[in-house]
Each structure stands twice: as structure tokens, then as C-alpha cells.
Amino acid sequence: DGISRNWQQRPYVKSVGLVIIDEVHLLGMDRGPILEVIVSRMRYISSRTDTPIRILCLSTAVANARDLADWIGIEGKGSGLFNFQPSVRPVPLQVHIQGYPGEHYCPRMATMNKPSYQAIRNYSPNQPVLVFVSSRRQTRLTALELIMYAAQDYNATSERPFLRMSEKDLNNVLRKIKDPNLKNTISFGIGLHHAGLNKEDKDIVETLFLNNSIQVLVSTATLAWGVNLPAHLVIIKGTEFFDAKTKRYLDMDITDVLQMMGRAGRPQYDKEGVAVIMVHEPKKNFYKMFLYQPFPVESSLAEVLHDHFNAEIVAGTIKTKQDAVDYLTWTYFFRRLLVNPSYYGLEQTDITQVNANLSSRVDQTIKELEKSHCLELDEEDQMTLHPLAFGKIASYYYLKHTTLRMFFDSIDEDKTVQDALTILCACSEYDELPVRHNEDKLNEKLLPDMRYPVDARSLDDPHTKTNILFQCHFSDVSLPISDYMTDTKSILDQSVRIIQAMVDVAADGGWLWTTLNIIHLAQMITQGNWIDESNLLTIPHFNDHLINKFNQMGIETLPQLMNLDAFQLDKAIGDTLSKNQFNDVKTHLRSLPLINLKYTVEKSKVEANEEVSVVVETRYIQGPKRFATAPRFPKKKQEAWWLVIGDPETAECLALKRISANGYSKTTLTFQVPEDEGDFVFWLYLMSDSYMGLDQQMEIPITVGAGGGKGEEDEGEEDEGEEEENGEEEGDEGEEGEKKRRGEDDDLDWGDMDDQDNEL
């Protein structure tokens, strides 16, 4: 979706000839609208470019396949639509639905443990078994119960019935496994699989199960979608899950249950597969009916039109309200609106009612986007739509319009790093961060480690948890459970694009210190360190003792340390580090970028209010590497830099551009000088998005006079080793700068959209 949004500027999107979509019946689920938009957009692109696009959709059996066919452009009967009954599958499936009484979830799950073991003994005593449960905790509890029942059956011997490898092989495997629960269950031939495991442990479990070294794998439902591990027997132990947002147990989607059932039966080995579905007794008949009948697929696009409309308005696909209505006719939602109107709040399907319904939806969506300052409705004709800077930022960085609305209300002058962190954590993108059962108590135990205060009354709120996890990341605090490690990876991954959007918003508002402090927060996130602590802490094996030793030698910053040769470094470190640790330090220092910064001003004497162009050249003395050196960031991250021109006297950000890490780059920044005459000193900042302590700043002296004139070309040059440090408090004494009109100013440099594809 992110890549195809600006298809007009991306030739490779326009040249696509084949789109394959698996699981198209997921249109009605959370991510269904994204799927719907992609297909609708590709068909729209095909119509505009006269380039035929073949669309191939795969799905489970559905009741309204004809609607799906019409939507993707299949015309007539038998010309590309193939719909099969649920019973048609490569391996026949034997399904057993069992009902269990009990009002409360946990006791009901406990009553399913022994029947699960009996199902394994009856239907698959020697063949692979998948047991699906609703939570990570249930994977552990279920595995331990199965081990207990097996031990009772085989108490006369030391035999482990689910283990299919030698003791020697088992010991080799156990040495590689990190998770203690997994290490315990693997010893008995039962694997665990959930998002809380690290990648290495997951790979080991998947390989063992695939090679039949272990017979049973207990997993959460995500395995059914993500990894192709079929089994002879599938047991679905409960069809409910705890929803952290509503704080109650909800039923799984029927599509999830079908997907898990689909893992039963191995085409190469089995003549038939077996699925045992354990449900709450009152829901037994419901599952009996729907598991054997195709079900209709509905659209969920109508509830989330805002962000998709905004993207199309920014791309120029939608220019008026009428275009918005026409755009809806390309969607699957429009097909289902005509066929099942009551589901979408429509009473009749005559043309007048349909048009009124679509127009009403468009009007409401446009009003919400106006409130978020993403677009402007033409005052004269009340039909034409004009995208604003906030709308472009939302589309470019793939953010929700509600996040940009919050930015508009929250980001202004003189925001500190703490303020920036609070704003980051309040983003709508973190609404879905899970706060699991009893995690509010874990959050409370982490409060003493917090440098910035958090609201102790909202410890079960996802945004509060996000704030706690960020601060634990900066302070290198040990997390209480593996789930928190997974959650930290998730929030760090999302933070990259959110931070970049925050920088653009602050620069668009003209707030220099806010812009620089948000960039400092970006550096903190990448390096996992506080900005006001020594940046020498980002070096492997460096501790307070070693840093104090260097400080006594007058070395307090990374550039100073990088200027030492190997002999000087060895002499300074002495016996504090081992030989291997010393080599790690040298490797790390060699991987850091050294940049020569140079600028040229066309003329140093200008007239009042005149625009000045500054040509900035950056040349790497050391580097660049393909990815930033960031051992505490969970994934590979490409390094980039911001060029900022500001006036420290007025605290105004005058120009900003983001540049990628090339060996040499030449960039032009343009800004307007004040209307007052006199000598001014502006500052050029080179700010990293990944490294702490490697930023540079240089003075740009300019004379503003009534006569102006050509003046002389002015140059400035600086090596990173001679940089000046920029303190956060430097702007405190400056006068309040004149604000730009927020949301309407489009002076930001958007650069090449494709540079950011890896960030989307």
C-alpha cells in the first residue's frame, strides 16, 4: 500500500503486470481495507495507463464469490472464477467438534487438557500433532499438562513418547535453546511456538517438528498464517482469546479457525487429516454450521476511509468530492453495499439512496481530515480538495490522520526531549500494543527505573506501556518477560517513521529547538542511550570507570576518541579490557562515519527579505556503511542525516533537508533572511538520525542591507573531528521566532520518495 500510493512517480509500480493475493477472504478483518485498497488501486492504475494487469486471488470457500469476481474484473461465467465446496481439499479432513461447559475461560481451558492428550493417543499416536491455543501462557501450561499425562501413562519406564531423537542429538539441541520453558518441554518431545521466542529458538523448533524429531508442537494461532507446518492431527484448544483493548475474551474469527484446521493433513504422507475443535458448549452448533458451509465475505473499508482517502488526495487521484465518490465505486465495499445494504446501514438500493449514502460518507470523511489539518476544502466551489503539509506527511510516512491531529495540538516551540518522548508515545500507531493480563503489575515494578515520570493510574494503557518500554531501552533495564522484548522490538520498529514525521512537523512550524530535540530522541532510540549521558557509552564494553579514565585525559566525545590511533587507544585502555574486547572497540570506532562538512553561500550581502541559497557539501572521510552501527537497535537500519539551518537568536528553523549516506553529496538549502538590516549569524547543523555525538554545526554569517548587491561568495568548512557541541539549552535565551502558518506551509523538502521505501 505504501509503495503504490505515489504510483505516478514510480515507474516500477506502473509496470506491474501480475498481482497475486492469498487469503482474499480476509477482506472483512482488520487488515482487509489495506488489501481492498491495493487491488482497487491496481485496477485504477490499469485503467489510467492502459496496461493490462492480471489479478489472481486465492481464498477459502466463500458464499459470495461472484461479488469478489466482479470486483477484480472477472466478467461472465466460467471465465476465471473457480469456487469449490469446503469439502474439496487435497487431503480429506475428518472434523470432530467437542463442546465444554464452564462460564470462566481458565477453568474451561484446564478441562480440555486431558481430552487433548486422549485425542493424540486416539487419532495420531505416532504422527505429527499441532495444538493451537490462544495465548503464550497457554502454550506453556498445555505442554506441561501433556507431559504430565504422558508420564502417568509411561510411569513404569523412562520412555518419552513424543521424543524422536537420540539423547546425544537432544543435548546438542538443548545447548542452543535460550528460552527455559522451551528447553524443558523439548526434552519430552513437545515444542512451543509463539511470538515471544527469539528467531533462533523458533527456527530450531520448526526444524525439529518438520523433521519429526518432536511429535507435538503447541502454538498460538499466528503459526497457522505465518509458517507452513502441516500435521496429521490439529487440535484447536479453545476458540476465544483475551483482547487487551476491551479487556475481555472474544471469539476468534471463523477464518482463523478455518486456517488452523487447514494445517491438518499432509498431502505427501496422509490419506486423511484429523481436526479436533474444542469449543464452549453454547457455540458448538454455530461451529457445526459454519465450518461446513461457505460464508459471505464483507468489506470493512467504510470504517477506515480517512487514511486511504488522504493518500489518494495527496497522490492526486482524488481532486474533488465527486472523485471521492467515483473512487468508492472501484472498491469491494461498493459491490457489497448494493448486495447487502442493511449490513452497511442502507435501507434501499435505488440510485438516489446509494448516491446519498456515498456522498454522506465522503462528507464525513472529508470533515474529519479537515479537523486533522490534512486537507483544505475550496472555499468557493466547496468541492475541490487541496492536500496540506500534514496530509502529505501522513501519507508519506504511512501514519494515521489522528496522529497528525495530535501532532498539531502537541508540537510547538521549545519542546524538550522528554516532551518529544511523551508525544511519540501518544501516537495512534501504538493503540494496539498489547497490555496482557497482569502486565499492569509488571509495569508498576518498573516504575522505579523510570527517569521521566509516567502516569501510575494508567499502567494498563498501551501508551503508558510504550513510554515505559522506551525508557527501559534507553537505560538498558532488564525486562521481566520475553513478551516485553517482543513488544520493545515492535515499538522501536514503528518509531523510525513516526520520528521522521515529527521532525518534519517541527521544521514546518519553524521551531528550531523542538526540531533538534526530536532528532536527539531519534538518536537515543537507535543507540539505546540517554542524550545527556556520555556518548562514549554507545561503544561496546565501555563503562563508567573507563569513561572516567578517558575524561581525565580530556577525551569526552566520540570524535576525540576517534582521533586516537591504535597505540594511543591501547595505552589509554590498558588492562581494563581483554584483547577481544579491545578489538571490538577498534572495530566499532572504525565503523563510525567521519564527515567533512562544507558550505557555500551565493552572496554574503543581501537585501532584506531576500532568499538565500546555501550549497552544502558532505564528503565521507570514513564510511559510509550500508547500515548504521547500532547494536541495541533490533533490526538493520540505514543511516541518514538531516541538514538544518536555523537562527539561534529567534529560535527559528529556516530550512531542513534529509540526505542519505552517500560518499559525497551536494545539497542546496534556501531560506529567507529577516527584513531588518544588520549582520546576522545563522547556524548550519548536520544531524545524524542514528549516531550520538557525531553532529556538527557551523556559522553562516550574512549581512542584510538596503542596497544588498552581489557581495562575495562565502565559504565554510569543518571536519567532524573539530566539531562544536550543541547544547540543548542554547536557545533558551533567544526571542520567540515568528511562527509559520502550520499545516499550510509546503516548504519542506520531500526528496525522493523511493529513498524511504525501506522505512514504510
VOTITOR-254191 format. One record per residue: x, y, z of N, C-alpha, C in turn. Coordinates in steps of 0.2 Angstrom, whole numbers, plus 5000, padded with zeros to 4 digits. Layout:
XYZXYZXYZ ...
This chain:
500449945000500050005000500450065000 501050065004501450125005501850134998 502050084995502450084989502050114983 501350094983500950104977500550174978 500650204984500250264985500450314980 501050324979501350384974501550344967 501050314964501250274958501450314952 501150374952501350424947502050434946 502450434952503150454952503550384952 503250334952503650264952503450224946 503950224941503850184935503750114937 504150084942504050014943503349994945 503050034948502350014950501850014944 501950064940501550064934501750004929 502349974930502449924925502249854928 501949854934501749784937501249754932 501349694931500849654926500449604930 500649574936500349524939500349534946 499749534949499649534957499349474959 499749444964499449384967499249394974 498649384976498449394983498149324986 498549304992498249244995497849275001 497349225003496949235008496449295007 496149305001495749365000495149365004 494949315007494349315011494449355018 495149375019495249415025495049495024 494649505018494449575017494049605023 493749565027493249585032493649595039 494249575039494649585045495049645046 495449655051495749715052496149745046 496549705043496949725038496649725031 496049705031495649695025495649765021 495449815024495449885020496149895016 496649875019497349885015497349845009 497149775010497049735004496549764999 496049785001495549814996495749874993 496149914996496449974993496949954988 497349914989497849894985497549864978 497149824979496849794972496449844969 496049884972495649944969496149994965 496750004969497150054966497550024960 497749954960498049924954497549924948 496949914949496449914944496349984941 496350034946496350104944496950124939 497550104942498150114938498150084931 497850024931497749994924497350024919 496750054922496350094918496650154915 497050194920497350254918497950244913 498350194914498950184910498850134904 498250114903498050064898498550004898 498749984904499249924905498849874908 498749814904498349764907498649734914 498349724919498549694925498149634926 498549574927498249514929498149504937 497649494939497549484947497249414948 497649384952497549314954497449314962 496849294964496649294971496449224973 496749204979496649134982496249144988 495849094990495349104996495149044998 494849045004494448985006493848985003 493348935004492748935001492348995003 492049034999491549085001490949084998 490449115001489749114998489649164993 489949214993489849274988490449284983 490649224980491249234976491149274970 490549284967490349324962490549394963 490349414969490549484971491249504970 491649454973492449464973492649464966 492349414961492549414954492349484951 491749514952491649574949492149624951 492249624957492749674960493449674957 493749614956494349614952494349614945 493749614942493649624935493549564931 493349504934493149444930492449454927 492449454921491749464918491449394915 490849384916490549324913490649264917 490249214916490349154919490849104916 491249074921491749024918492349054915 492449114916493049144913493549164917 493649134923494149144928493949144935 493349124936493049114943492949034945 493349014950493348944952493148944959 492548914961492348914968492148844970 492548824975492448754977492048744984 491748694985491448674992492048664997 491848685003492448675009492648605009 492248555007492548485007493048465002 493148514997493648494992494348524994 494748474995495448484998495948434996 496548444995497048394993497048324997 496948335004496848285009496148285012 495748235012495148235015495248255023 494748285026494848305033494248285037 494448245042493948225047493948275053 493348305054493248355059492848335065 493148345071492748325077492648395081 492048415083491948475087491648455094 492048475099491848455106491648515110 491148515113490948565117491148555125 491348615128491548605135491148655139 490848635145490448685149490948735153 490648775157491048815161491048895159 490848935163490749005162491449045161 491949025165492549055165493049025161 493449065158493949045152494448995155 494849015160495448975163495248905165 494748905169494548835171494248795165 493948825160493748785154494348765150 494848805150495448785146495748725150 495748725157496048665160495748605159 495048605158494648545157494748515150 495048555146495248525139495948495138 496348495144496948465143496948395143 496648355147496648285146496248255140 495748285137495448275131495948285125 496348335126496848345121497348295120 497548265126498048215126497748145124 497148135125496748075123496648085115 496548145112496548145105497148125102 497748145105498348125102498448055102 498248025108498347945108497847915103 497247945102496747905098496847915090 497047975089497047995081497748005078 498248015083498848025080499448005085 499447935087499947915092500647925090 500747915083501447925081501647975075 501148005073501148055068501148135071 501448185067501448245070500848275072 500848315077500248345080500348425081 499848465079499848535081499348555086 499548585091499048605096498948685096 498448715094498348785094498048805100 498348855103498048895109498048965108 497749005113497549075112498149125114 498549095118499049145121499749105123 500249145124500849125125500849085132 500549105137500449075143500149005142 499649005138499348935137499748885133 500248905129500748865126501148825131 501348865136501748835142501348785146 500748805148500348765153500048705149 499848715143499648655139500248605138 500848625136501348575135501548545142 501548575148501648545154501148495156 500548505154499948455156500048395152 500248405145500348345141500948305143 501448335146502048305148501848265154 501348295159501148255165500748195163 500248205158499848145156500248085153 500748105149501248055146501648025151 501848055156502248025162501847975166 501147995167500747945170500647885166 500547885159500547835155501147785155 501747825155502347785154502747785161 502447785167502747795173503247735174 503047675171503447615173504147615169 504247665164504847665160505047735160 505647745157505947815157505747845149 505347805146505247825139504847895138 505047935133504747995132504347985125 503747975125503347955119503348005113 503448065115503448115110504148135107 504648105110505348125108505548075102 505848105097506048065091506748075089 507248085094507948095093508348065099 508948055097509448025102509548075107 509848045113510048085119510548135117 511048115112511648155110511348215106 510848195101510648255097510248305102 509848275106509448315111509848365115 510448345117510948385121511148435117 511348425110511648475106511048525105 510448505104509948555103509848595109 509848565115509648605121510148655122 510848645120511348695121511248755117 510848755112510748815108510148855110 509648825113509048855115509148905121 508848965120508849015125508349015130 507649005128507149005132507048945137 507048955143507048905148506448855148 505848885146505248845146505248795140 505548825134505648785128506148725129 506648745133507148695134506848635138 506448655143506148605147505648555143 505248585139504748545135505048505129 505548535126505848505121506148435123 506348435129506648375132506148315132 505548335132505048275132504648275125 504948305120504748295113504148345111 504048395115503548445114503848515113 503648545108503948615106503448665108 503648725109503248785110503448835104 502948875102503048925096502548985097 502849035099502449095099502949155098 502649215098502949275096503549295101 503449275107503949295112504649255112 504649205108505349175106505749215102 506349205103506849245098506849205092 507149225086507149195080507549135080 508049125083508449065083508049005086 507749025092507348975095506748945091 506448995087505848975083506148935077 506748955074507048915069507148845071 507448835077507548765080506948725080 506448755083505848715085505448695078 505448745073505148725067505548675063 506248675063506648625060506548555064 506448555070506348495074505648465072 505148505072504548475070504448455063 504748495059504748475051505148405050 505648395054506048335053505748275057 505248285061504948235065505348215071 505748265073506248245079505748255085 505248305085504748305090504148295087 503648265091503048245088502448295089 502548335095501948385096502248455096 501848505093502048575094501448615096 501548645102500948685104501148765103 500648795099500748855096500148905097 500348965096499749015096499549015088 499049055087498649055081499149085075 499549125077499949155072500349105067 500549045070500948995066500448975060 499848975061499448945056499448995049 499649055051499649105045500349115042 500849115047501549135045501949075043 501949015045502348965044501948895041 502248865036501848815033502148745036 501848725042502048665045501448625046 501248585041500648545042500748485047 500248455049500248395054499648345052 499748285054499248245053498548265058 498748285064498148305068498248375070 497748415070497748485073497148485078 497348505084496948515090496848595091 496248615091496148695092495848695099 496248715104496048705111495848775113 495148785112494848845113494848895107 494248925106494148975101494049045103 494349065109494249135112494949155113 495049225113495649255115495549315119 496049335123495949395128496149455124 495649505123495849565119496049615124 496649645124496849685129496549755128 496249775122495949835121495349845125 494949785124494249785128494249755134 494849725136494949685142494449635144 494249595138493849535139494049485134 493749425135493849375130493349375124 493649375118493249375112493349315108 492849305103492849245099493349255093 493749205092494249205086493749215079 494049245074493749255068493649175065 493149165062493049105059493549085054 493849135051494349125046495049105049 495149125056495749095059495649025061 495049005063494848935064494948895058 494748915052494748885046495548875044 495948925045496648925044496948875048 496848865054497148825059496948745057 496248745055496048675053496448655046 496548705042496948685036497548665036 497848665042498548635043498548565044 497948535045497848465046497848425039 498248375039498348335033498948355029 499448305028500048315024499948285017 499948325012499748295005500248235003 500848235005501348185003501248125007 501048125014501048075018500348045021 499848085021499248065024498648055019 498248005020497647995016497148035019 497148055025496648105028496948135034 496748195035496948235041496348235046 496548255052496048255058496148325061 495548355062495548415066495048405072 495248425078494848425084494748495086 494148515086494048585088493648585095 493948615100493648615107493348685108 492748685109492348755110491948755116 491748815117491248825123490648795121 490348755125489748715124489148755120 488948815122488448855119488648875111 489248875109489448885102489548825098 489448775100489548705097489148705090 488548725090488148725084488348775079 488548835082488748885077489348855073 489848825076490448805073490248745068 489748705070489548645066489248675059 488848725060488548755054489048795049 489548835052489948875048490548845046 490748795049491348755047491248715040 490648705039490448655033490148695028 490048765029489648805024490048865022 490048885016490448945014490149005017 490549055019490249105022490349175018 489949225019490049285014490649325017 490949355012491449405014491249475013 491249515019491049585019491649625019 491549695017492049745017492149785024 492749795026492749835032493149905031 493049925024493449985022493050045025 492450045025492050105027492250145033 492450095038492650125045493350165045 493750145040494450175040494550215033 494050245030494150285024494650335025 494750365030495050435031495850425028 496150385031496850375029496950365022 496550315019496550295012496350355007 495850395009495650455006496250505006 496550515011497050565012497650545007 497850485007498350455002498150474995 497550464993497350474986497350544985 497150584989497150654988497850684987 498250664992498950684991499250664984 499150604982499350574976499050604970 498450644971498150674965497650634962 497550574964496950534962496250564963 496250584969495550624971495750694972 495350734967495450804967494850844969 494250804969493650844971493250784975 492650814978492250764981491950714977 491750734971491550694966492050634964 492650654964493150604963493150554968 493050574974493050534980492450484980 491850504977491350464976491450414971 491750434965491950394960492450334962 492950364966493450314969493150254973 492650274977492250214980491950164976 491750184970491450134965491950084963 492650094964493150044962493249994968 492950004973493049964979492549904980 492849854984492349794985491849814990 491949874994491449894998490749914994 490949944988490349974984489949914981 490249854980489949794977489449774983 489749764989489349734994488849784997 488949844996488449894998487749884994 487849864988487249854983486949794985 487349744987487049674988486749664995 487149695000486949685007486849745010 486449795008486349865010486249865018 485849825021485749835028486349825032 486849785030487449775034487849845034 487749885029488149945029487750005031 487149995034486750055036486350085030 486150045025485750075019485150035019 484550075018483950045019483750015012 483850055007483650045000484250044995 484150014989484750014984484550054978 484050094978483950134972484450194972 484550214966485150254964485250314968 484650344970484650404974484850394981 484650334984484850314991485650304991 485850264986486550244986486950304985 486850354981487250414980487250454986 486650464990486650494996487050465001 487050405001487450365006488250375005 488450374999489150384997489350454998 488950504996489050574997489150585005 488650555009488750575016489350545019 489550485017490150455019490750495017 490750525011491350565009491350635013 490750665014490750725018491050715025 490850665028491050655035491850635035 492050605030492750585030493150655029 492950695024493250755022493250805029 492750805032492750845038493250825043 493350755044493750735049494550745047 494650745040495350755038495450835038 494950875038495050945039495250955046 494850925051495050935058495750915059 496050865056496750845056497150885052 496950935049497350985045497750945040 497450895037497750855031497550885025 496950925024496750945018496351015019 496251045014495851105014495251105008 494651125010494151125005494051195002 494051194995494051254992493451294994 493551364996493051404999492551424994 492751424988492251454983491751394980 492051344978491651294975491451234980 491751234986491551184991491651114988 492051104983492051034980492851014979 493251064978493951044976494351034983 494750984983495150964989495850984988 496151024992496851034992497251004998 497750964996498150925001498650985005 498650975011499151015015499750975018 500151015021500850985023500750925027 500250935032500050875037499850815033 499450825028499150765024499750735021 500150775018500750745014501150705019 501350735025501750695030501350635032 500750635033500350575035500450515030 500350535023500350485018501050465017 501550505017502250495015502550445021 502350455027502650415032502150355034 501550355031501150295032500850305040 500650365041500350375048499650385048 499250375053498550395054498450465055 497950485052497750565052497650585059 497450545064497350565071498050575074 498550545072499250555074499450625072 499350645066499450715064499050765067 498450745069498050795073498350805080 498550755083498950755089499550795089 499950785083500550825082500350905082 499850915078499650995078499551025084 499150985089499051005095499551005100 500050965099500650955104501250985103 501450985096502151005094502151085093 502551115097502651185096503351205098 503551265100504151295101504451265108 505151255108505451245114505251175118 505051125114504951065117505551025118 505550995124506150965127506150885124 506750855125506750785123506250745127 506050765133505550725137504850745134 504750805132504150815129504050775122 504550775118504550735112504450665113 504650635118504550565120503850555122 503550605126502850595128502350605121 502550645117502150655110502250585106 502850565106502950495102502550445105 502550435111502150385114501350385114 501150445113500450465112500150445105 500550425100500350415093499850365093 499350365088498850315087499150245085 499750255082500150195080500250145085 500250165092500350125097499750105101 499150125098498550105101498450025102 498749985097498649915098499149875101 499649915104500149875108499849835114 499949775114499549735119499749745126 499249755130499449755138499049695140 499449645142499149575143498949575151 498649515152498349505159498949515164 498849555169499349565174499949605172 499949635166500549665164500549735168 500049765170500049825174500449815180 500449755183500849745189501649745187 501749715181502449725179502649795178 502249835175502349905173502549935180 502149925185502249955191502949945194 503149885194503849865196504349895193 504249925186504749955183504750035184 504250055187504250125189504850155192 505150125197505750155200506350165195 506350125189506850135184506750195179 506150225180505950275175506350345177 506650375172506950435173506450495173 505950485167505450535166504850505170 504450545173503850515177503350495172 502950435173502350415169501750405174 501250405171500550415175500450345178 500550335185500450275188499750255188 499250295186498550275186498350245180 498750245175498550215168499150165166 499350115171499850065169499550015164 498950005163498649965159498449995152 498750055151498650085145499250075140 499050065133499650045129500150105128 499950165128500350225128500850225134 500550215140500950215146501550165145 501350105143501750045142502350065137 502150095132502650115127503150165130 502950205134503350255137503850215141 503650175145504050135150504550095146 504350055141504750015137505350065133 505150125131505650165128506150185133 505950205139506450225145506850165147 506550105147506950045149507550035143 507350045137507850045131508350095132 508250155134508750205135509250185141 508950155146509350145152509550075153 509450035147509649965147509449925153 508849935155508549895160508349825158 508449775162508249705161507449705161 507249675156506449675155506249605159 505649605162505449555166505249485162 504949495156504749435152504949445145 504949395141505149395134504649435130 504049435132503549465129503649545128 504049565133504149635133504749655128 505149605127505749615122505349615115 504849575114504549575108504149645107 503849665112503449725112503949785111 504549785114505049835113505249835105 505449785102505549775095505049815091 504449795093503849825089503849905089 503949925095503850005096504450035093 505050005093505650035090505550035083 505349985080505249975073504750035070 504250045074503750095071504050165072 504450175077504650245079505050275074 505350235069505850275064505450325060 504850295057504450345053504050395057 503850375063503550425067503950485069 504650475071505050525072505250565066 505350535061505450575055504850625053 504250595054503650645053503650705058 503850685065503850735070504450795068 504950775065505450815063505250865058 504850835053504550875048504050925050 503650905055503150945058503451005062 503950985066504351045069504651095065 504951065059505351105055504851155051 504251125049503751155046503451215050 503451205057503251255061503751305062 504351295060504951345061505251345068 505151285072505451285079506051245079 506651285080507251255079507451205085 507351235091507551185097507151125097 506451135096506051075095506251025090 506451045084506751005079507350965081 507851005084508450975086508350925092 507850935096507750895102507450825099 506950835094506650775091507250735088 507650765085508250725081508650695087 508750725092509150695098508750635100 508050635101507650575103507750515097 507850535091507950485086508650455087 509150495089509750465091509750415097 509350435102509350395108508950335106 508450335102508150265100508550225097 508950245092509450205088510050175092 510250215097510850195101510650165107 510050175110509850145116510250185122 510250245122510650285127510350355128 510450385134510150455135510550505132 510250555129510650605126511150645130 510950655137511350695141511850655145 511950585143512450545146513050545141 513650525143514250525139514050475132 514250505126514150465120514650415120 515150415124515650355124515250295127 514750295130514350235132514050195126 514050225120513750185114514350145112 514950145114515450105112515450035116 515549975113515549915117516049915122 515849885128516249865134516449935138 516249995135516350055139515950055145 516250075151515850085157516050145160 515750165166515850225169516550235171 516850175173517550185176518050195170 517950165164518350185158518250255155 517650275156517450345153517750395158 517750385164518150425169518850435167 519150375166519850375164520050415158 519550415153519650455147519550525148 519050545152518850605154519450645157 519850605162520450635165520950655160 520950615154521450635149521150695144 520550715146520250775142519850745136 519750685136519350655130518650635132 518150675130517450675132516950655127 517150655120516750655115516950595110 516550565106516750515101517250545096 517150605093517650625088518350635091 518450655098519050655101519350585102 518950535103519150465104519350435097 518950455092519150435085519750455082 520050515085520650545083521250505086 521150465091521750425094521950375089 522550355088522750305084522750235089 522950185086522850115090523350115096 523950145095524450145100524150185106 523950245105523650285110523050255113 522650225109522050195112522250135117 522650095115522950035118523250065125 523650115125523950145131523450165136 522950205133522450235137521950175141 521750125137521350075140521750025144 522350015143522749975147522449905148 522449885154522249815156521449815157 521149865156520449875158520049825154 520249815148519849765143520249715141 519949655139520349595136520549615129 520949575126521149585119520549585114 520149535115519549535111519049595112 518949615118518549675119518949735116 519549745117519949795114519849795106 519849735103519749735096519049755094 518549735098517849755097517849835097 518149865102518149935102518449965096 519049945093519349965087518849955081 518549895081518149885075517549935075 517249945081516649995082516850065080 517450085082517650155080517850165073 518050105070518250115063517550115058 517050085062516350085058515950155058 516250195063515850265063516050305058 515550345055515650395050516050455052 516550475048516850545048516750585042 516450645043516150685038516550755038 516750775032516950835031516350885028 516250935032515650975030515851045027 515551065022515751125019515151155016 515151225016514551255013514851315009 514451335004514551395000513951445000 513951505001513351555001513551594994 512951594990513051634984513251704985 513051734990513251804991513151824999 513651845002513651865009513251925011 513151965006512752035007512152035003 511552035006510952035003510452085005 509952095001509352145003508952115008 508552155012508052125017507552085013 507352035017506851985014507051945008 507651955006507851915000508051845002 507951794997508051724998508851714997 509051675001509751655001509851575000 510251554995510451484994511051464997 511051415000511751385003511851315001 512351314997512551244994513051204999 512751155002513151115007513451055004 514051045005514350985003514650935009 514450875008514650825013515150775010 515650765013516150715010516350665016 516250595015516450555020517250545020 517550555026518250535027518350465029 517850445033517750375035517050345034 516950295030516250275029516050295022 515450295020514950265024514850185024 514450155028514250085028513550085026 513350025023512750015021512150025027 512350005033511950005038512250045044 511950075048512150115054512450065059 512950085063513250035068512750055074 512350005076511850015081511649955084 512149925089512049855091511449855096 511149905098510549895103509849915099 509949925092509349935088509149865085 508549845086508349775084508349755077 508449795072508549775065509049825062 509249805056509649845052509349915050 509749965051509450025049509950065045 509750095039510150135035510250205039 510850225039511050295042510850345037 510650405040510450465036510650525040 510550585037510750645040510250705039 510150745044509750805042510250865042 510150905037510450975036509951025039 510051065044509651115046509951175046 509651235044509851295045509351335050 509651365055509251395060509551465062 509151505065509351565068509351565076 509851555079509851535087509551605091 509651665088509351715091508651715092 508251695086507551695086507251625087 507751575088507551505089507151485083 507251505077506851485071507251445067 506851385064507151345060506951365053 507451385049507351415042507351365036 507751315037507751265031507951195034 507651145031507851075033507851025027 508350985026508350935021508650875024 508350815022508650745024509050715018 509650695020510050675015510250595017 510350555012510550485013511350485014 511550425016512350425017512650405011 512850455007513250445001513950465002 514450434999515150455000515250534999 514850564994514850634993514150654991 513950714994513350744992513350814992 512950844987512950914986512250934987 512050974992511350994993511251064994 510751094991510551164991509951174996 510051225001509551245005509451315004 508751335004508551405003508151435009 508351495011507951525016507951595015 507451635019507351705018507651735024 508051795022508351825028507851875031 507951905037507551955040507452015036 506952055038506852115035507252175038 507552155044507952205047508652205044 508952265044509652275042510152255047 510752235045511252225050511652155049 512052145053512452075052512152025056 512051965053511751905056512151845056 512151805061512451745060511951685061 511851645056511451595056511851525057 511551475059511951415060511751355055 512251325053512051265049512251205053 511751155054511851095058511851035054 512250985055512250925052512150875057 511550845057511250805062511150735060 511450685064511350615062510650585065 510350545061509750515063509950445067 510550425067510750365070511250365076 511750415075512350415080512250475085 512550465091512550515096513250545096 513350615096514050645097514350655091 514050645085514450655079514050715075 513650755078513350805075513850865074 513750905069514150965068513751025067 514051085068513751145067514251195065 514051245060514451295058514051365057 514451415058514151485057514051505050 513551535048513451565042513351645043 513851685042513751755043513451785037 512951825037512651865032512551935034 512651975029512452055030511852065026 511352095030510752115027510752195026 510752225020510752295019510252315014 510152385014509652415010509852405003 510452415001510752404994510852334992 511052294997511152224995511752214991 511652194985512152194980512352124979 512852104975513052044974513552014979 513952054982514352034988514851984986 515151954990515651904989515351834991 515651784987515451714989515751694995 515351665000515651655007515751575007 516251555010516351485011516451465018 516251405020516451375027516551305026 517051285030517251215030517451185037 517251125038517451095045517451025045 517950995048518050925049517650905055 517450835055517050815061517450815067 518150805066518550795072518550865076 518350925073518450985076517751015077 517250975078516551005078516451045084 515951075084515651115090515051075093 515051075099514451035103513951085103 513351065102512751105103512351085109 512351125114511951115120511251125119 510851085122510051095121509851165124 510251185129509951245132510151315128 510551305123510751365119510251415117 509651385116509151435113508751465118 508851445125508351475130508351545130 508851585128508951655129508651695123 508551655117508351685111507651705111 507451755107506751785107506351735103 505651745104505251695101505251715094 505351665089505351675082504651675079 504551705074503951715071503751645068 503151625070502851565068502651565061 502751505057502451495051501751475051 501351475046500651455046500651375046 500451345052500551275052500051245048 500251185044499851145040499751175033 499951235032499851265025500451275022 501051275026501651285023501951225020 502151225013502451175010503151185008 503551215012504251225010504651165012 504451115015504851055017505051025010 505650995011505950955005505750885006 505450855001505150785002505650744999 506150764995506650724992506350664988 506750614987506550554983506150504987 505550504985505050454989505350384990 505750364985505950294985506550284990 506850334992507350334997507050305004 506350315005506050295011505750235011 505750195005505350135004505450085010 506150085011506350035016506050055023 505850115024505650135031504850125032 504550115026503750115026503550045029 
